[in-house]
Amino acid sequence: MKEINIKIACFCISFVFKNSDEIFLNEVFQRYNSFLTKQKSNFRILTILNKEISFKETSVKLVFKNQKIFEIKREDFYFDGKTLIIKPNIYSFDSFLRIFMSVNLVKKNGFLLHTAGIKINKSAVLFVGKSGSGKTTISEMVKDNFEVLSDELLPIIVNKNGAYTYSSPFWGSMKRPYNKWMKLPVKNINFISKSDDFKIKKISFKSAYIKILKCLMNFNHDINVLSNIAHYACLLLSVSNYSILYFPKDKRKFIKGLFDNFIKG
C-alpha cells in the first residue's frame, strides 16, 4: 500500500492508500510536494479511492462521536475517524484536508484564516479578507520580492509565546510557487481594501475582532468550540499590530508602501 505523509502546521498526517490511482497520486505529490515529510504521524488515515461514490450530503456534515473521533461527510468523501473513502479527485482531497485541519487546529489553540501572507524580516505579514478582496492580487504583486505563504488560507496557532502562522498548501487561483514548510511569528495583520493609493488606517480592537471573525474557516458549530475559536482570535489580535490596508493594483506603489511601512519603518 502506498503511504504519503503530509505536514501542515504542527500536524503530520499519514494517508495509507489501500488502492492505487497513479494519475491521482501524482497530483497529490505535485500539490503537496513541499509539505511531504518522514516525521512520525499524528494521524494515520486508511484511504480508499472510489470513483463511483456519491453521498447525499451536498454540504459538509460533521458528526462527533467523542472529543477525539469525528466523522466528516460530503457528497464526494466520507471519513469515519479512521478510514477515508474519497473520489480520486485532487480538489476533493484538498477540501477534506482543509476541513480536517480546521477541526484539529482548534485542539492546538488555532484555526484556519482566510488570509494571504508573506515573510518579512523573519515574521509574517497577513492580508486578511474574504473571497474577492484582493488576497491573490497582492500575492501576485509581491511574489518576486517576498516569500508568499499562501494567497488564500493559513493556519494560525496562539500560545503563551505569541501567535504563529505556517506556510500552507492551501492556495487560491495563484500558481503555487515552491514554498517550503515554515513557522513564523505573526506581527502585522492587515484587513485589505482596494484603493488607488497605498494607505494604512488604524482601527479599534472591536472593529478588527469583528472583521477577523468573518474570515475564519470553521465547520464545527458546537458552542464550546465556537467560544474557543473566538477566544483564540481575540488572543491573536492582542499580540499583533492590526489595521486596514488600502492597496493599489499598481505594483510599484504597493511594493514601495510595504517597504516604507514594514521594512524601513
C-alpha positions as CSV (number, residue, x, y, z in Angstrom):
1,M,0.0,0.0,0.0
2,K,1.2,3.5,-0.9
3,E,1.8,5.9,2.1
4,I,2.0,9.7,1.8
5,N,2.9,11.8,4.9
6,I,1.9,15.5,4.8
7,K,3.0,18.0,7.4
8,I,0.6,21.0,7.8
9,A,1.3,23.4,10.7
10,C,2.1,21.2,13.7
11,F,0.3,18.1,12.4
12,C,1.8,15.2,10.4
13,I,-1.0,13.3,8.6
14,S,-0.3,9.9,7.0
15,F,-2.5,8.7,4.2
16,V,-2.3,4.9,3.6
17,F,-3.8,4.2,0.2
18,K,-5.5,0.8,0.1
19,N,-5.8,1.0,-3.7
20,S,-3.9,3.0,-6.3
21,D,-4.7,5.6,-9.0
22,E,-1.4,6.7,-10.4
23,I,-2.7,9.9,-12.0
24,F,-4.3,11.0,-8.7
25,L,-1.3,10.1,-6.6
26,N,1.0,12.1,-8.9
27,E,-1.4,15.1,-8.5
28,V,-1.1,14.6,-4.7
29,F,2.7,14.5,-4.9
30,Q,2.8,17.6,-7.1
31,R,0.4,19.7,-5.0
32,Y,1.8,18.8,-1.6
33,N,5.5,18.2,-2.6
34,S,6.8,21.0,-0.3
35,F,4.9,19.5,2.7
36,L,5.8,15.8,2.4
37,T,7.7,14.6,5.5
38,K,9.2,11.5,7.0
39,Q,8.3,12.6,10.5
40,K,6.2,10.4,12.8
41,S,2.5,11.0,12.0
42,N,-0.1,12.4,14.4
43,F,-2.9,10.8,12.4
44,R,-2.9,7.7,10.2
45,I,-5.8,7.5,7.7
46,L,-6.6,4.4,5.7
47,T,-7.6,5.9,2.3
48,I,-9.9,4.1,-0.2
49,L,-10.2,5.6,-3.7
50,N,-13.7,5.2,-5.2
51,K,-14.7,6.9,-8.4
52,E,-18.4,5.9,-8.0
53,I,-19.2,7.2,-4.6
54,S,-21.9,9.9,-4.2
55,F,-23.3,10.6,-0.8
56,K,-26.4,12.6,-0.4
57,E,-24.8,15.4,1.6
58,T,-24.0,18.3,-0.8
59,S,-22.6,20.4,2.1
60,V,-20.1,19.4,4.8
61,K,-21.6,17.3,7.7
62,L,-19.6,16.8,10.9
63,V,-20.6,14.3,13.5
64,F,-18.6,14.0,16.7
65,K,-18.5,10.6,18.5
66,N,-16.3,12.0,21.3
67,Q,-13.6,14.6,21.7
68,K,-11.1,12.7,19.6
69,I,-13.2,10.8,17.0
70,F,-15.4,12.6,14.4
71,E,-17.0,11.9,11.1
72,I,-16.8,14.1,8.0
73,K,-19.2,13.5,5.2
74,R,-19.7,15.3,1.9
75,E,-21.0,14.1,-1.5
76,D,-17.5,13.2,-2.6
77,F,-16.0,11.7,0.5
78,Y,-16.7,10.1,3.9
79,F,-14.4,9.9,6.9
80,D,-15.3,7.8,9.9
81,G,-12.5,8.8,12.1
82,K,-10.0,6.2,10.8
83,T,-10.9,5.4,7.2
84,L,-11.4,7.9,4.3
85,I,-13.5,6.9,1.3
86,I,-13.0,9.5,-1.4
87,K,-13.2,10.1,-5.1
88,P,-9.7,10.2,-6.7
89,N,-10.0,14.0,-7.3
90,I,-7.4,16.4,-6.1
91,Y,-10.0,19.1,-5.2
92,S,-11.9,16.6,-3.1
93,F,-8.7,15.6,-1.3
94,D,-7.7,19.2,-0.7
95,S,-11.2,20.0,0.6
96,F,-11.1,17.1,3.0
97,L,-7.7,18.3,4.3
98,R,-9.0,21.8,4.9
99,I,-11.9,20.5,6.9
100,F,-9.8,18.0,8.8
101,M,-7.3,20.7,9.7
102,S,-10.0,23.2,10.7
103,V,-11.3,20.7,13.2
104,N,-7.9,19.7,14.7
105,L,-6.3,23.1,14.8
106,V,-8.8,24.1,17.5
107,K,-7.3,21.5,19.7
108,K,-4.0,23.4,19.5
109,N,-5.4,26.8,20.2
110,G,-5.7,27.6,16.5
111,F,-7.9,27.9,13.4
112,L,-7.7,28.4,9.6
113,L,-7.9,32.0,8.5
114,H,-8.8,33.4,5.0
115,T,-5.7,35.4,4.5
116,A,-2.7,35.8,2.2
117,G,0.7,36.0,4.0
118,I,4.3,36.9,3.2
119,K,7.5,36.7,5.1
120,I,9.2,40.0,6.0
121,N,12.1,40.2,8.4
122,K,11.6,36.6,9.8
123,S,8.0,37.3,10.7
124,A,4.6,37.1,8.9
125,V,2.6,40.0,7.5
126,L,-1.0,38.9,6.9
127,F,-3.5,40.3,4.3
128,V,-6.9,39.2,5.6
129,G,-10.1,39.3,3.5
130,K,-13.0,37.3,2.1
131,S,-13.1,35.9,-1.4
132,G,-12.6,38.7,-4.0
133,S,-11.0,41.1,-1.5
134,G,-7.6,41.0,-3.3
135,K,-5.5,38.4,-1.5
136,T,-4.4,36.8,-4.7
137,T,-3.8,40.2,-6.4
138,I,-1.5,41.2,-3.5
139,S,0.3,37.8,-3.6
140,E,0.9,38.1,-7.4
141,M,2.4,41.6,-6.9
142,V,4.8,40.6,-4.2
143,K,5.9,37.1,-5.3
144,D,9.1,38.3,-6.9
145,N,10.1,40.3,-3.8
146,F,8.9,38.2,-0.8
147,E,8.2,34.6,0.1
148,V,4.5,34.0,-0.2
149,L,3.0,31.7,2.5
150,S,-0.4,31.4,0.7
151,D,-2.8,33.6,-1.3
152,E,-5.9,32.2,0.4
153,L,-5.7,30.2,3.7
154,L,-3.3,30.0,6.5
155,P,-3.2,28.0,9.8
156,I,-2.9,30.2,12.9
157,I,-1.9,29.0,16.4
158,V,-1.8,31.1,19.5
159,N,0.1,30.1,22.7
160,K,1.9,31.7,25.7
161,N,4.8,32.7,23.4
162,G,2.7,34.6,20.9
163,A,0.9,34.0,17.6
164,Y,2.3,31.9,14.8
165,T,1.4,31.1,11.2
166,Y,2.8,28.5,8.9
167,S,3.3,28.2,5.1
168,S,0.3,26.5,3.7
169,P,-0.6,24.0,0.9
170,F,-4.0,25.7,0.6
171,W,-4.0,28.1,-2.3
172,G,-6.5,30.1,-4.3
173,S,-6.1,30.9,-8.0
174,M,-2.4,31.9,-7.9
175,K,0.0,29.4,-9.4
176,R,1.8,27.8,-6.5
177,P,5.4,28.6,-6.0
178,Y,7.7,26.1,-4.3
179,N,7.2,27.1,-0.7
180,K,8.9,25.1,2.0
181,W,7.4,24.4,5.4
182,M,7.8,27.4,7.6
183,K,6.7,28.6,11.0
184,L,6.7,32.4,11.6
185,P,5.5,34.7,14.3
186,V,2.6,37.0,13.3
187,K,3.5,40.6,13.8
188,N,1.1,42.5,11.4
189,I,-2.5,41.9,10.4
190,N,-3.9,43.9,7.6
191,F,-7.6,43.9,6.7
192,I,-7.4,44.7,3.0
193,S,-9.4,47.1,0.9
194,K,-8.9,48.1,-2.8
195,S,-7.9,51.7,-3.4
196,D,-6.0,53.9,-5.8
197,D,-3.2,54.6,-3.3
198,F,-1.4,52.7,-0.5
199,K,-2.7,53.8,2.9
200,I,-2.7,52.2,6.4
201,K,-5.5,53.2,8.8
202,K,-5.6,52.2,12.4
203,I,-8.9,50.7,13.6
204,S,-10.4,49.8,17.0
205,F,-10.0,46.4,18.6
206,K,-13.7,45.8,18.3
207,S,-13.7,46.5,14.5
208,A,-10.7,44.2,14.0
209,Y,-12.3,41.5,16.1
210,I,-15.5,41.6,14.0
211,K,-13.5,41.5,10.8
212,I,-11.3,38.6,11.7
213,L,-14.3,36.5,12.9
214,K,-15.9,36.9,9.5
215,C,-12.7,35.5,7.8
216,L,-12.4,32.3,9.9
217,M,-12.9,28.9,8.3
218,N,-14.9,26.6,10.6
219,F,-17.3,23.8,10.2
220,N,-17.9,22.9,13.8
221,H,-20.9,24.7,15.3
222,D,-20.6,23.3,18.8
223,I,-21.0,26.3,21.2
224,N,-17.9,25.5,23.2
225,V,-15.7,25.2,20.0
226,L,-17.1,28.5,18.7
227,S,-16.3,30.1,22.0
228,N,-12.7,28.7,21.9
229,I,-12.1,29.9,18.4
230,A,-13.5,33.4,19.3
231,H,-11.1,33.5,22.2
232,Y,-8.1,32.5,20.1
233,A,-9.0,35.2,17.6
234,C,-9.0,37.7,20.4
235,L,-5.6,36.5,21.6
236,L,-4.2,36.8,18.1
237,L,-5.2,40.5,17.9
238,S,-3.9,41.1,21.4
239,V,-0.3,40.2,20.4
240,S,-0.3,41.7,16.9
241,N,-0.5,45.1,15.2
242,Y,-3.7,45.4,13.2
243,S,-5.1,48.0,10.7
244,I,-6.9,48.4,7.4
245,L,-4.6,48.4,4.4
246,Y,-5.9,50.3,1.4
247,F,-3.9,48.9,-1.5
248,P,-3.5,49.9,-5.2
249,K,-3.1,47.5,-8.1
250,D,-0.1,49.4,-9.1
251,K,2.8,47.0,-8.2
252,R,5.4,49.8,-7.8
253,K,3.2,51.7,-5.4
254,F,2.4,48.6,-3.4
255,I,6.0,47.4,-3.0
256,K,7.1,50.9,-2.0
257,G,4.3,51.0,0.6
258,L,5.4,47.7,2.0
259,F,9.0,48.8,2.2
260,D,8.2,52.1,3.8
261,N,5.8,50.7,6.4
262,F,7.0,47.1,7.2
263,I,10.7,47.2,6.4
264,K,12.2,50.7,6.6
265,G,9.7,51.8,9.3
